[in-house]
Amino acid sequence: MSDFSYRLTRTIAAPVDTVWQAWTIADQYQQWSYAEAGSVHLDVRVGGEWSAAIVDPEGNRTELGGTYLEVQPKERLVLSMQTPMGETAMELDLTDKGQSTEVVLSQNCGSAEERDMAEQGSTMLLDSLTAFLAGRA
């Protein structure tokens, strides 16, 4: 990892199948990811494209998208991301802990500002994912 990287680790009280589906099924992803209704497209396969229009709690809308670079079902997703600050890749690693899942989200960024913004956004995503899955338990 570079000086402009972050790594977030969270244990979520949901089986790995459930966490994987939340990340890879568009209607589920839309419910927790701050995505605008109808904007989520997920073609979860290597080379497949994804896109979503994210609306943060302050009402700011950001178009995100990219391609899946690596797909290991229920274990790992690596996806490129086109953001307003440029292109980057985000890694999602899942570890099956039985009735819970360890989620590790990491990203290398081009600057401290980009890293700080990305880490803040990823923290919001993990908080929202945790709440979404707790509501389904």
Phi, psi and omega in degrees: 000144180270178177296341182253041181240161171218161179214120179247134179238133181217139171257122184250134183281068177203146177297155183301323177303316182293318179294317179301314180298322179299327179274340191239356177250119190306314183292329175287314180304318181299326185290334184240350190264009183069019181282142176293139181307131177081000185264353187272128173228121181231111175251082192281086174199155180303126183089347178289151182261154174225153175202154177196145172260116184262135177241112183284171183302338177274357178093005178284131183256131180229128175276126177237155177182173180167204180230158175277123182265330179211134179225112173239098187313132178064013180229313190204137170232133170236126182224142174281151180226124169268117180239169177301339181264359179128193182259142178211176174235143177241139180246134176238120178242133180242135176237122181290120178244029181085254180271005174224168182224131172274126180247126176239122180244125181220157183202139170261132184239166184273345181204166178297321180296315179298316179300314182297318178293317180295318180295320177297315179296319180292324176297316176300317179299313181295322176299315182292319177300315179300315179294318179301311182288329176295325179290341180264349184291000000 
